[in-house]
Amino acid sequence: MKSYLRYFGLVALLFMALFTVQRHLFLAFSHQHLAGIGWREIVQSHLHGLPMDLATTGYMLLLASLFAIPLLFNESKVLRMAVRFVLVSCIVVSALVNVVDIGLFDAWGVRIDRKALSYLRYPAEVAGSMALGRMVMLLLVAAVQCLFFLFLLKKIDHFRDFRKGKRGARIATAVLVPVLCVLAARGGPQDDPINKSWAWFSTKPVLNLAAMNGLWNLMEIAVEPAEFTVNPYAYMTTEEARRAFVSGHPHTDGPTTRILTNNRPNILLIMLESWTADVIEPLGGDSGVAPQFTRLCKDGLLFTNFYSTGFRTEQGLCALISGFPSQPTTTIIRKFGKFDRLPSVVRTLDSAGYSSRYYYAGDISFANTRSYLDAMGFDKVYDETAFPIKRRTRWGAYDEELFNFHLRDANTATKPFFQIIMTSTSHDPFDANVDEGFKGDISQLYRNAVHYTDRCLGAFLDSVKTQPWYANSLIFVVADHGHSLPHNLPQYSAARHRIPFLVMGGALLPQFRGTQNNTYGSQADFPVTLLAQMGLRPSQYPWGRDLFSNATPHQAFWTFNNGFGIADSTQEVVFDDNGKRVIELRDSSRTIDAQRLLHTGKAELQLLLDRYMEFDQ
C-alpha cells in the first residue's frame, strides 16, 4: 500500500514540475510581452497556475491509477506497461502542446483554441506562418522536455510490489487514490469544478495565458461542443441588447458628405497583408517603412481611426464583403450553411450592373476562402494557378507579379467593375528574398516585407493612373488586419487593430484629395459606406455604419480570443470575457464613457453571436 502511494506521489511531483517548467518556457519565449510587468505579477501567474496544474495531474493520475488498481492484488506485466504508456504519452503530448502554445501566442496572441485547431486542415500554410529557425527551436525545446522528464520518470521504480500490506488497507487505497485524483481534477470539493477563469487574475493576458495549463486547455476543447448551443455572451436581456444596438446603428437618409464624381465608378479594393498603423507615418507610425503610402495619402482621403474587425485575413474579408464582424472563438467563413447566408456587396453591385473579380497569388482554398468567394458571387476568382509565377514566398507570388497580372487583366473586365486584390508578401514569416534596407530581428524583417509591398503598391498605382479606366475609378487601400509587430503589441489591444484605410482614384472629388478623416470605423462599415455613396440601399448590412453620415454615432468594434474591444472619439474599452474584466482603457478618468461603451460592446457581441447561431448549420 505504502509503495503504491509513494509511487503515485512521485509521479504527481514529476508532473507538477513539468508544468512549472512549461510555464517558465512560455513566459521566457513571450518575454517581449512582459515589458513593464514586475516579478511579483509573474510569481502570481505561477501561483494561479498551480490549481490547474494540480487538476491536470489529477486527470493524468486517475487514468494511470485505474490501470494500477489490480496491481494491488495481482502482478501483471501488461498493466505495468499500460501505466507507463499512459505516463509517457502524457509527457510527450504535454511537451508538444507547450511548444504549439508558444508558437500560437507568438503568432496570434492565443493558446490552442478551436479556431486554431481548425487550421490543422492546412498544415503547409500553418507551418508557413512561422520562420523555419523558430520552428526548429520549438521542436528542439519539446524534444529536450521529453528527454529530461522521461529520464526522471525512468528513475522512479515502476516495478515495486504494490501487494504489501493488509488486504483491507489495499482495498481502501484502491478507492482512496482515484477519489483523490477526481477531487484534484475538479479543483477541490467546491460546488463548481475548476474552469478557465481560475487562471484569469490579471489585466495582462500574457500572465493569464501562462497560468492556464496547456494540457488542461486541450482537454477542455476536446470535450466542449463543437458549436454553441447557447450564446456564451448573454450579458443582458435580448430586448436590452437590441435597444442598445439600434441606438448605435440608426437608419439614415444617406451620407452627409458625398465624395464621388458619379454614382457608378469602377471600384478597386486593395487588401494589404498584415499592415498596421504602426508603420504608416501619417498615422503616427514609424517613418520610412511605407514612404509610397505616405506619398499616396497626398492624393487621397485617409481615415485616421480605422480598425480591423479581427486578426485573420478571412475575418477582414468577411467584414469588407459581407459587413459581418469577426467572432471571438470561431470564424463564420469556415462554416458551410452559415457563410452562404451572409449578405454580399458583390451581389448587391451585380444587381447594379457590375462585373466582379478577385485576385490572389496563393492557395485560394485556405481557410475556405474559395468557397466563400464563390458564394458571394464573384464572376472570376484568380489564384496562384492563373499566371506563371517567377518568384514566390510560402504564401504565394511576390506582390509585384500579382499587381502586374492585374494590370494585364483589368482591361478585359466589363465596366463598371468591382475588383479585389489581396497581397501576400508581407505575410509572416516575411521570407521574401528582398533587401529593402531593414536588417535585424523579426521586427526588422516585418518592416522589410512591408517596405517591399509598399514599393510595389506605389509603382502599381502610378501605372493604374495611366489606364483608361482610372478616371472613373474609386480605389480603396486597406489592410486585412493589423499585426503585433513591429512593436510587439498584445493581440487584444486597440493599437494592434488600428489599420490604414485610404480612399483615392479618379472618381474621388478633388477637394478630398490630400485630406484626413478622423471618424472612427471598422472594416464592417465598408459595404454601408460604399453603397450609400452610390445611392444603393445598404439595409442588408446592419452591423455597419456610413462613415460619411453625421447622423450616426461612429464607433470601431473588434474581437479577439474570447473578448472584444470598442472605441470612439471619447474612449476606448477592451473587455476580456475569460476574466470578466476591462483590461484596457484609453482614459481611466472618463468612467461614464467607459461604462457606456462597455454596455454597447456587450450588446454588439451578444447580438452578433445570436445572429451567428441563427444561421443554419
N, C-alpha and C positions, 0 to 999 in steps of 0.2 A: 504493500500500500504506500509506504513512505517513498519507495523508489519511483512509483507511478507519479506521485505528487511532485517529487523532486524533478523528474524528467520534464513534465509539462510546465513546471515553474521556470526551468532553464530555457525552454523553448519560448515561453512568453517573454522573458527578458531579452532574448535574441531578437524577437520581432519588434519589441519596443525600441531597441537600439537601432534596428534597421530603419524604422520610421523616423526616428530622430535624425539620423544621418541624411535621409532623403529630404527632410525639411531644411536642413543646413544647405544641401546641394541646391534646392530650389531657390533659396534666398541668395546663395552665392552667385548663381547664374543670373539672377534678377537684380544684381547689385545696383544697376543704374536707376532702378525704381525706388531704391532705399535712400536717396538723397534727402536730407532733412529729417530723417527718421532716427530717433535715438535708440541706444541699445536696450533701454528698458522696454520700449514697444516691441522690439524684436524678441526679447525674452518672453513678453506676454504672448506673442504668436506661438512660441513653443509650449507655453503653459496651456493655452486654449486648445492646442492640438492634442494634448495628452488624452482627454476623454475619447476623442475619435480614434486615436491610435489604439487605445485600450479596447474600444468596441471592435475595431478591425481584428485585433489579436484574438478577441473572443470568438469571432466568426471562424478564423483560421483554426484555432484550437478545438472548437466544437466539432468540426469535421474530423480532425485527427483523433480526438479523444473518443469519438463514437467508434471509429475503426479499432481503437485500442482497448475498448471495454472487454472483449473476450479474452484479451491477453492477461487480464487479472485472474483468469481461471484456467486457461489452457494456452500453451505456446503455439504460435503459428507463424511460419516464415512469410507466408503470403500477406498476413495482416501487418507484420513488421514492415514489409516492403510498401504496403499501401500507405501506412503512416508516413514513411519517409518520402514517398512520392508526393503526398499532399503538401508536406512542408517545403520540399524542394520547389514544387510548382509555384507555391505562394511567393517564395523569394524571387524566383525568376520573373514571374508576372509583375510583381510589385516593382522590381527594378526597371522593367520596360515601361510600365505606366509612369514611373517617376521621370524618365527622360522624355517621354512623349509630352507630359505635362510641362516640362521645362521648355520644350520646343514650341508648344502651343502658346504658352504665356509670352514667349519671346516674339512670336509672330502676330498673335491676335489678342493677347492680354487675357486669356482664359485658360482654364484647365479643361480636361476632357469633358465634353458635353455631347448631347445628342446631335447638335448641329455639326460639331467637329467629326463625330463618328460617321455622319452621312457622307463625308467626303472620302471615306476609305474606298468608295467605288472607283476613285480616280487616283490610284497610288502614285503614278508617274507625276501627275500635277501636284500632288501633295508634297512629294519629295522635291519637286522643282521650286517649292516656295522657300526652301532652306539651302543655304550655302553648303557645298559638299564638306568643307572643313568642319563646319558646325555639326553636321550630321554625324561625321566620323567621331568627333569628340564626344557627342552624347552617347553613341553606341559604345564607345570605349568606357565611358562612365558607367553604363549599365553592366558591361562585362566585368569591370572591377568590383562593382557592388556584388554581383552574383558570386564571383570567385571568393571574395572575402567572407561573405556571410555563409556561403556553402562550406567554406573551410571551418568556420566557427560551429556550424551545425554538425559537421563531421566529428568535432571534438566532444560532442555530447554522446554519452554511451547509449546507443539505440537498442542494445541487446540486453540491458539489465533485466533481471527477472522481476516481473510485477506481481508474482503469485505469493510473495512472502507476506506474512501477517494473517490475522484471523479472518475467516471467511466473511463474517458479519461486517468487519471493517472494510473489506474489499468491496462488498455489495454497496455499503454506504458511499465509498469512494466512487464507484461506478455511477451512482446517482448524483453525488455532490459536484463532481468536476463538470459534467455537461450543464448542470444548473448554474454554476458559477460562470461558465462560458456564455450562456444565454443572458445572464444578468449583465455581464460586461458588454456583450454585443448590443444590448438595448440602452447602454449608457448608465445603468443603475436601476434602482427599484421604483423610480418615479412613475407617474401615470403615463406620460408620453415618452416614447423612445427617443433616442438621440436623433437629431436631424441636422441638416446643413447649417442651420442658423447658429448652432453651438460654436462653430468656428468663426462666426462673424462678430467681432468685438471692436473693430477699428474703422475709422473713415478712410484708411489706406487699404484698398483692395489687395495689394500685394501681400500684406500681412494676413488678411483673412484667407486668401487662397493658399498661402503657405501653411496656415493652421489646419486646413482641410486635408484629411488623409486621402491620397490619390486612389488607393485600392478600395477604400470605403466608397468614394465618389463613383468609381466604376461599377461597383456592385449596386449602388442605388439606381444608376442609369439602367442597368440590366433588368431590374425588377419593376421600374416605372413603366406605366403605359406609354406606348409609342406616340400617342396623340392625346391631347387634352380631352377629358370627359367633362370637366368643369373649368370655368375660367379661373386661372391661378391669380388673376389680378383684379378680383372683385373687391374694390376698395369702398364702394358705396352702392346705393340702390341704382338700378338701371335708369330710373327716371331722373335721379340727381345727376348721373353721368351725362345723360342726354341734354339736360338743361345747360350744363357747363360747356358741352361740345357745341351746341347751337349758338350760344353766346359768343363763342370764339370763332365760329365759321358762319357768319351771317350771309344771307343771299344779297348780292349786289347787282346793280344795273349795268355793270361793265366797268372798265378801267377809268380811273380819274385822269390818268395820263396816257396818251397814245404815242407810240414810238415808231410806228410803221409808215412807210410812204404809200403802201397799198395793202389791201386785206388778203392778198393771195401770193405771198412771196414763196420762193423756194426756201426750204428750211434745212439747214445742215447743223447737226448736233455732234460736236467732237467731245468724246469722253476720254479724259486723260487718266491713265492708270496711276492710282496712289498719290496724286498731287495734293499737297496740303498747303494751307495758307502760310505756313511757317517758311516756305521757300519763295513766297511771292512778295517782292519788295513793296509794291503799292498797298499790300495788306499788312504791312508791318513786319514781314518776314525777312529772311536773310537776303542780302543784296548779292547780285552776281550769279545766282543759281539759275534764274529764269529771266534773263535780260530781254529775250524776244517777247515774252508775255508782257513784260513791263512796257516795251515799245508798242505792242498791240493795244494796250489799255488807252493809249493816246488817240486811238481810232475807234474806241468802243465805249460801252457803258458797263462799268464794273460794280458788281454788288459786293459790299464790304462785310456783310454779316450773313453769309450764305453757308448752310450746313448740310453735310451728308446725313442721310437717314440711318445709315448703319456703317459697317466696316468691311463689307464684301461687295464685289462687283455686281453680283446678281441682285443684291439689295438695292444698290443705286439704280440699276437698270429698271427694276420693277417700279421704283418710285418715279423715275423720269417718264416711263411709258404709261404706267397704269395709275400713277398718283397714289400708290399704296405704300404706307410707311413700313419699315422693317420691323420684324418681331424679335423679341429678346432671345428666345431659345429655340426658334425654328425658322424656316425660310419657306415662304409660300411658293416660290418658284420651283421648289423640289417636290411639290405635292400635286400629282395629277388629280383632276377633279376639283381642284381649288384654283390654281393659277389661270386655268382656261375660262374661269368665270369673272376674271378681273376686267375692268374697262380697258380700252386701248386707244391711245391718242393716234395710233396708226390707223385703226379702223375709222375713227372719227374723221381724220383727214382724208381717208379713202372715199368717204361719202361726199366729201367736198371736191373730189376730182384729183386727188394727189396720188402719185406713184410713190413707192417706198423701197428703200434698200438699206441693208445693214452690212457693214464692212468690219471684218476682224481677221487677223492673220495668224490665229492659233486654232486650237481644238474647240470648235463651237459647241460640242456636245457636253463639255464640262459643266457641272452643276445644273444640268437640264436646260441649258441656255437655248439650244436649238429648238427644243420642243416649245419653250415659252415664246420664242420669236415667231415661230410658225403659228402658234395660237393667237398671237397679237395681230397677225395679218400682213406681215411683210411680204412684198412681191418677190424680192430676191434677198437671199442671205449668203454672203460671201465669207469663206473662211480660208484656212491655210491651203486648201486644195484649189482655190480659184486662180492662182497665178504662180509661176515658178519663183521659188524663194532662194535667194543667193546666200543670205546670212540670217541666222535665227538664234534666239535665246531659247531657254527651256519652254517659254510661253508662246513663241511664235516668231514671225518675221520681224526684222527690225522695223521700227516705225517709219523710217524713210521709204522703205519699199511699200508699205501699206498706203502711205499718202500718195506715192507715185501711181499706184494702181488705181486709187480713187480718181485722180486727175484724168487718167486714161478712160475710165469707165463712166464718169458722171455725165459726160456729154451725150451718152447714149440713152440717158433716162428721159422718160416723158415728163414734161413740165406742166404744172409745178410739181416739185418732188419734196419728199421728206426722207432724209438720209441720216444715218448714224455711223460715225467712225469710232471704233473702240481701240485705243492703243494698248500696247503690252510691254514695251521695252523697259519701262520703269517699274515693272513688277519685281518684287523680291524673288530671288536673291541678288538682283542687279548684276547679272553676269554678262551683260553685253560687252563685247570686246571693243570698247571705245575709250579714248583718252580725252576727257573734257577738262583736264586740269585739276580734278579733285582726287587726291590720293590719301589713303589712310584707312581709318576704321570703317565700320559698316555705315555710319552716318555719312561719311565722305563718298562711299560707293553709291548711296542713295542720291546724294547731290549730283554725282557724276551722271547717273542714269537720267535724272530729271533734266539736267542741262542738255543732254543729248536730245531728248524728246522735245525740249523747248526749241532747240536749234532747228529740228525737223519741222516743228509746228510753224515757226516763223517763215521758213522757206516755202512751206506748203501754202500758207495763207497769202503770201506775196504772189505765188503763182495763181491762186484762186482769183485774185483781183484782175487777172488778165483774161479770165474765162468769160464767154458771152453770157453766161447765166448769173454772173456775180451781181450785176446791177440790180437784179430783182431777187436778191437772196438775203435772208436773215441767218446769221451764224451764231450759234451758242457754243462757248468753250467752257466746259465744266469738268470737274474731277468725278470719278466714280465713287470715291471715298477718300478720306484722309489717310494719315499714317502716323505711327508713333514717332518715326524718325522725321527730322534729324535730331530732335531734342528729347527723345525717349519719353514721350507723353503717355500717361496711362490710358487704357482703352476707353474708359468711361468719359474722359474729360471733354469739355466743350471745345478746347483748343484743338484736340485731335480731329474733331468732326468739322471744324471750320475749313472750308474749301474755296477755291476760286470759282467764280461764275461771271463770265464776260459775254456781253451781247454786242455783236458788231455786224458788218455787212452793208451792201449797197442799199438794202431796204430799210436800214435804220435812219431815222430822221437826222439831219446834220447837227441839230442843236444838242443831241445826246452824245455825240462823239467826244471822247476825252473827259467824260463826266463820271461821277461815282454816285451810287445809291446806297444809303445805309439801312434800308429796310431789312428786317430780319425775315429769313425764309429758309426753306429747305428744298431738296430735290422733289418732294411730293407736290410742291407748288408749281412745278414747271408746266404740266398739262393745262391747269386752270389759267395760268398767266398767258400762255401762248394762245389758247383758244379764245380767250376773252379779247385779246388784241385783234384777232381775226374776225371777230363778230360771230363766233360759233358758240353754241351752248355748252358750258363746261359742267353741267349739273351731274354728270356721271362720276365726277371726281370729288366726293365730299370731303376728302382729307386735305385737299389743297386749298390755298388762298391765292387770290390775284395780287401779285406783288406790286401792281400799279394802281390798286384801289385804296383810296384813303378811308373808305367805309369799313375796312377790315382791320381787326386788331392783329397785327403781324407778329408771328412767333416762329421759332425754329424748334422742332421736336426730333429727337433721335433716341434709339435704343441701343443697349449693349447687353452683355450676358446677364440676364435677369435684372435689368434695371432700365431707367430712362433718364434723359436729360431734356430740359426745356429752357429756352432763353428768349427774352425780348429786350427792348431798349432799356428797361428798368432793372432787370435782374436776370440771374441765371441759376438754375437749380438742377442738381444731379442727384437722383434717388436710387439707392441700392435696395432692391426688394429682398435680397437674402438677409440683410441685416435690418431691414425696415427703417432705414435712416437716410438722411440727407448727407452726402459725402462731398459735395462741392457747392459753394455759393460764390457769386461774384462780389456781393456786398452784404456782409453779415449785419449791417445796421438797418437794412431795408427789409425788416421781418414781414411786414404786411404784404409787400410784393412777393416775397418768397413763399408765403402761405398761399397766396392767390395762384401763383404759377404751379406750385406743388399740387394743388387741387385740380387745376386744369390738366396737368400732365397725367395725373392718375385717371381722370375721366377719359382722356385720349387713349391711354393704354388699355383701359378696361373695355372700351367700345371697340378698339382695334382687334382685341382677341375675341370679343363676341362675334365680330364680323368674320374673322378667320374661321371660327368654329361653325358658323352658319353655312359655309360653303360645303358642298357635297364632298364626301371622302372619295 
